[in-house]
Amino acid sequence: MASSSDVTAPADSQTATPETPAPSASEPTGAPANSNRSTTPQSTRFQDYISSGWAERVDELPEQRRVASFAAERRGAVSAAFAGERVVLPAGALLTRSNDTDYPFRAHSAFAHLTGWGSDSEPDSVLVLDPTESGHDATLYFRERAGRDSNEFYANPAIGEFWIGARPSLEQVAADLGIATDHLDAFETREADRTLGDDEELDRFVSELRLVKDEFEVAELTAAVEATRRGFDDVVAAIPTLAAKPRGERIVEGVFSTRARLDGNAVGYDTIAASGRHACILHWTRNDGTVSPGDLILIDAGVELDSLYTADITRTLPVSGTFSPVQRKVYEAVREAADAALAIVRPGIVFREVHAEAMKVIARYTAEWGMLPVTAEESLEPDAQFHRRYMVHGTSHHLGLDVHDCAQARRDMYHDGVVAEGMVFTIEPGLYFQPDDLTVPEEFRGIGVRIEDDILVTADGAVNLSADIPRTADDVEAWMARVASTPRD
């Protein structure tokens, strides 16, 4: 489970702000107008000097990246669905975090899917499919880097190399992605355009296009899960040092984020590091609590790769290294629910059946523990569902470029859709017994457990991509003991 927001978490550090006067008609569009802070020289002599004396730049063309052929096939599907129509797919723009500080840029998932441009994509880029007699011609428009013949390279913080580093040329991006490119100034909107974000049918189609993953996507998701496994190992190694820290949850978040930045682009969503009673809060992302021996800590985290594909894994760990009897009882009930759901996954089932299978186990245990006013069978009736008090979220969601992927898909393609080979989704049952819930026996109160894995549907069943991250109570305890006794680099 991830936070319902898919916005990339903002960086903690602020970026520098250029000190330039308001731009004149000859100055670059987008140059800031912070005239009250300006100390940058404005004389022609300075501009001539800073524009000269640079070594000649040789632009080497990169080899085409592996995703290019897959992205071309995806564009072909869009072309076939919107024959004769002009399709416009913007990457999106930088979003302001505070005053002149922006959130890290993250392109729209459909744009990334159809171009293959990931973490290195440029803000304000636009992919356009222009109709032809045989289909569509694709053109990627973006703002060409500022040359030393203009003052943008030092005066414009949006595209200037002094501010954000070297940027690719049109030719380099064309070679890299296998798409024709042009300067953003050449892009023109038309009244009849099908535009992503403004066209419900287009939004739905490009979302449903991602329901079944291709070979490239499966490889990226597998790699994202493996990086996430290393992040969990890092966290387990750090847990013994957290007890004395006032914000131990935040250290867990930081340790995992370090791995995400080392092995990927960033975290795929705000990490949940919920210790003790915080584990009963489904989207706890404040992460400002202590991590105390005797408690459980629920960690929901995923590494996002440079391709922007992300894992989404949850493990619930005993801070002291061993589960108490009641903690183990709850944990193993959740694991049984997860295993029951996974056991039915294969092509041809209906997606919602995965959730229903997990709920049978959740209802059985909450009834057995005396929490329900009716039997488990009665609770499973559509007009009852008393067991859902202790697990109000769903068991599964699709996974890919978005942590909650394919969100604009129709219900009959998603929740009521038929499971197909190549789909990747989570299985993530949980039990959350609020500290003040009087329907719960006292020894259970304040315990929250979730186990979440990433599942690939195969031709005749399914593979748990995250099976190497320990899941059973015994394996979790052995994992924590092993990591604690192993020297870390």
N, C-alpha and C positions, 0 to 999 in steps of 0.2 A: 504494500500500500504506500502511496506517496501522497503528499499534499495535493489538494484539488487544483492548486495553482501550478502551472507548468512553467512559470517564469523563472529564468535562471536567477539564483541568489546573487545579490549585489556584492561587489568587492568591498572590503572594509576600508581600503586606502583610497584617498581622493586623488584624482588626476590633476596635473598642473593646468593652469589656465593661462592662455596667451595674453600678453599685454599689448594690444594694438588698438588704434583709434577706430572709430566707426568707418567702415569701408566706403570708399568713394566709388563712382561709377566704373573706374578702371580697376578696382580691387576685386578679389574673388568673392563670389556669392558664398555665404556661410561664414565669412570671417567675423569674429565677435566684435561687438560694439562696446567694449569695456574701456571707454575713453578716460574714465576716472582713474584707471589703474595703469594706463599706458606709459611705458618707458622705452618702447622699441623705437630705434631711430627711423625717421621717416624721409631722410634726404635721398635724393637721387644718387648721390655718391655712395651712400651706404647700400642701396639696392643694387647698384652696379657691382659693388665689391662682393656682397654676399652671393651674388649670382655667378661669380666667376671663380676660377681657380680650382675646379673640381675635376677629378680624374674621369676619364671617359668610361661610361657605363656600357658593358656588353651584356645584353639580355639573352641569356641562354634559354631555349625553349624546353620546358620539362617534358618528360615522357607522359603520355596520357594515363591518368589514374585508372585503377581497375574498375571503379564504379561507373565509368563513363558509358560503357556498353549497356549496363543494366539501366542507367538513367535514360538512355536513348529508347530502350524498349518501353519504359514507363511512359515517356512522352508519346510514343506511338499509340499507346492505349488511350491517352487523352485525345490525341488527334482523331482517332476512329470514333470516339464518343461525341466529339464536337466538330464534325466535318463541316467545312465551309464557314466556320466561325473563328473570329480572332480571339485568342485566349491570352489573358494577361495574368501573370502570377508574380506579385511583388514579394521581395524578401522581407520587407519591413524596414523600419527606421530605428535609430537609437532612441531609447526612452530615458527621460530625465529622472534621475534619482533624487537630486536635490540641487536647486539653483543651476550651476554649470557642471554638475557631475552626473554622468550617465551610468545606467546599468550596463554590464557587459553585453555586447550585441550577440543575439542568437537569431538566426534566420528562421522564417516560418518553415514549419516541417514539410509542407507540400513543396515549397520552393527547393529545399534541400533534397527532397526525394526525387524531384524531376530534373535537377541539375547535377547532383552529386557534390555540390559545394557544401562543405561542412563548417567547421569552426573558423576557417579562413575566409568565409564569404564576406562580401562587402555590404555595409548598410546601404539602403535605398536602391539596391540592384533590382532589376525587373527581367523576368523571363517572359518572352512573347512568342506565341505560336501563331504565325501568319498563315492563313489558308492559301493553298495552291490547288492546282487541278488534281494532284496526286496525294494530297494530304496537308501537311503544314511544314513551313520552314521555321526553325527555332533560332531565336537571337537572344543573347544575354546582354542586356544593357547595364553598364555600371559606370561610375565616375572614374575616368582615367586618372592615373596619379598626376600630381602636380609637378610639372617640370621646373628646372632651375631658371627657365626663361620667364617665370611669373613669380610673384611674391607669395603665392599660396604655400610653397614648400616650407616656408618658415613662419608664415603668418596665419595659416588656416589650421586650427587644431583638429578639424574633422578629417582632413586628407593630407595635411602637410607631413612630410617625412621627419622633420625635426620633432614632431609631436608624437606620431604613431609608428614611425619606422617605415622601411621600404614597402611599397605596395606593388602588386603585379601589373604588368602592362596588359592591354587588350589582347595582344598576340600571345602572351604567356598563358592567359586564362583560356583562350580559345584552344591552344594546344593541350592544356591540362585536362579540360573537361570535354573536348570534342564538340564544342558548340561555337557557332559564329558569334562574335562579340561586336559591340559598338558602344560609343560613348553615350552616357545617359542623356546628354543634350539632344541626341537624335531621336529619343523615344517620344512618341506622341500618343496621347490617349484619344480614343474615338468613342462616340456615343454608344455604338453597338457592341463594344468590347464585353466579353465574358471575363469579369475580373474577380480574382480570388478575394474573398472577404465580403464582396458585394453581391455575389451570385450563389444562391442557396444550392442550386443543382450542381454547379462546379465544385463548391465546397464539399458537398456530399460525395461526389464522384472521386475526388482526389483522396478523400479520407478512406473510402471503401477500397480504393486501389491498394492500400497498404495492409488490408486484412490478411492477405497471404504473402508471406515474405519470400523473396527470391534468394538465390544462393549467396549473394553478397551480403544481404541483410542477416541471414542466419549466421554467417561467419562473424560479422560484427557483433551481433548480440552475444554469441558464444565468447568472444574476446572480452566484451564488457563484463560478463559474468565472472570470467576468470580474474580480471582486474579487481572486481568487487570482492572475490574470495581473498585476495591478498590484503585488501583493506580490512576485512574482518579479522584476519590473522593479526594485523597491526593493532587493532582495537583490543583483541583478547590479550595481547602482550602488554598493553598499557593498563589494563584494568587493575592489577595489583597496586599500582601507584596512585590510584584516584581517591582512596578513602579520605585522605587528609585535605583534599582540595574542596573549596567552597562551591565551585561550579564544575564538578567533575563531568557532568553531561556535556559541557562545552568542550572539555578536553577530548572526549570521545568523538565529538563532531569534528574537531580540528585534526585529530589523528587520521580519521577517514578521509577528510578533505585533502590532506597531504598526499595520500595515496592516489586520490582521484586526479590531482594535478600532476603527479609524477607519471602515471600510467595512462592518463586520458586527457580530456579537455577540462573537465570539472565534474562536480556532482551532477547527477541528472535531475535532482530535485532537492529541496531542503531536507537535510538529514534529520531523522527523528531519533533522538537519544533520550529515551524515556525511562528513568529509573524509579523503582518503588511505585508509588501510587500514580505517578505521571504516566506509567504504561497503560493506564485505563483511559487516557485521553488520546483519541485516535490520531489526531494530527498535532501532537505536541512537538513544536519546533523551536520553542523558546530555549530549551536546553540549558537552563540556568540552575538546575538542581544538583544536589549531591548524589554521589554514587556510593551507597553504604553497604557494607557486608551484611548478608542476610536478605538483601533485597534482590529482585530480578531487575535486569535492565533490558528493555526492548529496543533494538536498534534496527531501523528501517532505512536502508541506504543503497545507493547505486552509483557506479562510475559511468559517466558519459564519455564516450570516445570522441576523437576529433571528427569522426563521421557524423556525430550527434546521436548515434544509437546508444541507448542506456539500459543498464540492468536495473532491477528493482527487487531487492532481497530483504527479508526480515528474519532475524534470529533473536531469540529471547534467552538471555544468559544469566546464570546465578553469579552474583558479584563475588561471593566467597568461593566459587569454584564447584560447589555441590548444591543440588536442589534440596530443599526441605521436603518432607513427605507430602504435604499438601501442594507445594509448588510443583513437584514431580507429577502428582495426580492431574493437575490442570494441564500441565505441559503435554503429557502423553495423550490426554484426550484431544487436544488440538492437533497433535501430530497424527492421531488416528483419523481425524476428520480430513486432514490434508491427504493422507494416503488413500482414503476411500474415494476422494474426488479424483485423484490422479489415476486410480485403477480403472476408471470408466472412460478415460480420454482416448479417443480414436476418431478417425474420419467417419462422418455420418451421424454422430450424436448431435443433439441440439445444445448449444453453448450453455443455456441456463440449467441444463441437467448437472453440470459440474457443481454449481452452487447447491442444488437440491440434494446431491449426494453428501456433501459436507454437512448440510443442515440436519440430516438424519442422525449423524453422530453427535452433533451439538445438542440436539433435542434429547437424545437418549441420556447423555451424561448430566445435563442440567435437571432432568426429571429424577434421575437416580440420586442426585445430591439433595433433593428436596426443595428445589428452587421454583418449580412450576406448579401452578394451581390445578393442572390437569396432567394426564399421561402424556408421554412423548408422542404417541400416535395422534392424540387429540390436538396437541400443540402444533403438529405439522399441517393441520388443516388450514386452507388459505385464510379463513376468517378468524384464526387463532394466533399462531406464530409467537406464543409467549416466550419461547427460547430466544427470539431475536432481541429481547431486552439486553442480552449479554453478548450479542454480536450483531450490531445494526448495519454493518457494511456488507457489501457483496463479497463473494469468494474469489472472483476472477475479473481481470480486465486485460484487454489486448496491450501489447508492449512493443515498442519499436523506437522510432524517432521521438515520439512523445512517450512519457512514462504511462500516461493513459492514452494509448494510441487509438486512432480511428474514431475519435469522439463524435464526429459529425455523421457517422454511418447510420443508416436507418435501423430501427429496432429489429426489423425482420432480417437484417443482415448481421446484426451484432447479438443482442441478448437472445433473440429468438432464431438466430441464424444457425445454419448447419456447420459444424466444425469440419475443417478441411486440412489436408496435408500442407504443411508450411506455415500454419498459423503459430504464433508465439503469444502466450498469455500467462498470467500469474495464477497460482493457486495459493490463497492466503487466508485460511480460516483463523479465527481468534476467539478468545474468551476474555471478557473485561468485567471484573467485579468491582464496582465503584466502592470506595471506602465507606460511604454512607447509605448503601443499598440494604435496606432491612429485609429484603426478600432472600438475601444471601446469608448462609451460615457465617458466623463471625470469622472463622479461621480462613475463609476464602476472600474476605473483603480486602481491597487494595491490591489484589493480584491481577495483572494483565499479561496475557501471553498471545503472541502472534507468530506463526511460522509461515514464511512466504518464499515460494520458489518460482523460477521461470521455466515454463514448459514449452517444448517444441513438439508439435504434432507431426508424426511420421506416417508412412504409408499404412501401417497396420497397428499403430498405437501412439505412444508418446515417449519422449526422453526428458528427464528432469535435468536441465542444463546446470542447475546449481546443486546437484546431488553431492558434489565434493565438499560442500560446506556442511559440517556435521549437523544432523537433524534430530536424532534420538536423544533422549535425556542422558543415556549412558555415553553416547559418543560425544555429546557436548561437554560432559564432565571430563572425559579423557582428553579431549582437545584442549581444554583450558589448562589441565595439568601438564600436558605435553608442551604447549607453548610457553607456559610459565617457567619450565625447566630448561628451555632452549635459549642459548645466547642469541641476541638480536644484533644485526649489523647496525 
